[in-house]
Structure formats: structure tokens, C-alpha cells
Amino acid sequence: MRILSGIKPTGQLTLGNYIGALRNFKTFQDKGECFIFIADLHALTLPIDPKVLRSNSLDIAAFYLASGLDPKKCTLFLQSEVSAHAEANAILQNYLYMGELSRMTQFKEKSHTMKDSAIGLGLFAYPVLMSADILLYDANIVPVGEDQTQHIELTRDLVNRFNKRYGKVLIMPKAEVGKVGKRIMSLSDPTKKMSKSDVKGDIYLKDDMATVRKKIMSAVTDSGSEIKYDVEHKPGISNLLVIYAALKDIDLQAAEAHFKGYRYGDFKKAVADAVVAELEPFQKRYQEIIRSGKVLDILHAGAKKASVVANATLKRIKHAVGLLDENQ
Ligand code: TYM
């Protein structure tokens, strides 16, 4: 089994990225061949300072390692270092259509405040490159948070369309979202997703522990006093319950039962304790990894390994569509 996923180095990673994706990656490295990358080409789809992009990319690599990903078991690499991604993108863009791309929620959300004249083509064509990322590794499983599942559905449409025309060339991928925590919401507005660009309602993986506690203690809650999972009537409490359950690896019923009779203040303190218990040692490992100075070497070695797999698939794709290669 092949597993592939990636994170885009556009901003500071959040607890949403951690619970929805990053934390789950390590559970796959013993289940099959695992490829986890830094989606740095995707980060260029919105304006970003080159220095910030470089430092975010290194941070994500260090976060991967700090989360328990082992480069011996799982290939870690930079997307831009494996040129097959850009080449496959150039071919596959012909098999996804304008109408489909314009219906993508992420595109609509990111572009709705921008003028048409300022929306880069890369932002619109984003799912093509993402499909290339997935298909180059013949990935069966793509672990992601809920917001990315629409792009994976589109990748599946592409596979059907391409294979119908050329035979069984591409492998059908499937999104895998965690049971608890597939969509962590903002602490300041629990009806909105926690995202890298939301300043107030986010917990960042690099926040110090006092800030983490303060943010959780001032999270928006709901009227009433019961600790209950009820997204419609109690979105704030439900979000905190999800965060707790995900970090403790328990289901929501067990979390609810645990907090029966708790007051909101004590409940929030327990959630803050759970987040601190996870993030404090994680940050320590992250610091050690950054200090070791080995991150770039790991990424370069990973890109070499990834290129072998990606180039073989690219060759298959080129041959299928009729591009001549050295054997013709
Ligand atoms: P990105 O960088 O926006 O997010 C990285 C991962 O974090 C998940 N996530 C969340 N999960 C739960 N709650 C949240 N609030 C939350 N916010 C983000 C995302 O679902 C994602 O799994 N397009 C991708 C990167 C990418 C990719 C790929 C992923 C590029 N190519 C190929 C998988 C396969 C992205 O922008 O994720």
C-alpha cells in the first residue's frame, strides 16, 4: 500500500493542521510505503515572501520529524525538488476542466475577495498539481483533513477520465480522514474552520504554552452549562471536546462521559492541559531537530528516493498519452 500526503508552507501551522493531518501521518509509516512532502510549489499560489517560504518549509520538515515520522520508514521531501510534479502537472492539466476547477470550495474561499485580474492561474489550477502529487506515487491512501477531500474527489474523477481514454494507467486514490478532528474550528468563531490565516482563533504549533492556555481559556463557548457534543447548538463546546478527544485518542462519547458534571471553566482547563501535554514535548523535539542542522540533508535524500518512484510513473503517463521517449 502507498500512502501520500503533504502540507503547504503558507503560514504558521495550527492545531487544526496537527490534529487533522500531521499527527496521523506517523500511524501510516508502518502500514505501507509512505511519502510525505512539503507542498512548496502550492505555496506560490498566493503572494508569499521568499524568506518566509524558505523558513516555513524548513519548519514543516522539522515538524514532520518532531511528530515521529522516521526518514528510514517514510520518504520526506520538498515538492519542488522532484521535477516530475511540474511535468505531470503540465500533462494532467488537460484532463481537468474549467467548470470543475471553478466549483472548488478552496478556490472560491481564497479568491472571493480578490479581483479577477489579480487571481493567479496557479490558484485556479491548484487541484491539477495536487492530483499530480498524488498520482505520481500511485497512492492508495491520502490522509487529510476534511477540507481537502473535495480535491481528492476531483483527482478520482481525473483518474476515471484518463483511464477510460488510455487504459489502466493511473491508480485510484482514496482520502482518509481521521474519525475525530477532521475539521477543527476557530476558537474565536467556532462556526469557521481554524486556518493558518486566522490570527485570533488559532492555536499555532509554535505558540508558547502560556499563550496556548490563554487562547483556550478565552475560547468562545455557548449558553447553558452542559458539556455536550452538539455542533448545532453548542459549536464552541463541541470543538473543545473534539480537540480533547483527538489528543487523548478517545471517541466523543468517552470525552463527554469524562466531563459529565464539569463546569465550563474546569473543562477548558482540562482541554488546555491536554493541548499543553501534547505540544510542549513536540516543541522540544522540534527545537532539537532544528539545532541538529540535519533537516535539509534529510529532504535532499528524500527527494532522490521520491524521484525514482515519480519518474517511473511520469514515464508511464507520457507513454500513455503519446509523447515519444528514448525507447521509441
Ligand atoms: P494545507 O496545508 O492547507 O493543510 C494541511 C493539512 O491540514 C488539514 N487541515 C485541517 N484539518 C482539520 N482541521 C482544520 N481546521 C484543518 N486545517 C487544515 C488539511 O486538510 C490538510 O490535510 N492542498 C493541501 C496540500 C497538498 C496535498 C497534496 C495534500 C498539496 N498536494 C497532495 C495531500 C495530497 C493543503 O493546502 O493543505
Residues whose N, C-alpha, C, O or C-beta is under 5 A from the ligand:
A	BS01	TYM	L4 S5 G6 I7 K8 G16 N17 G20 A21 A39 H42 M130 D133 I134 P143 V144 G145 E146 D147 Q148 G181 K182 R183 I184 M185 K193 M194
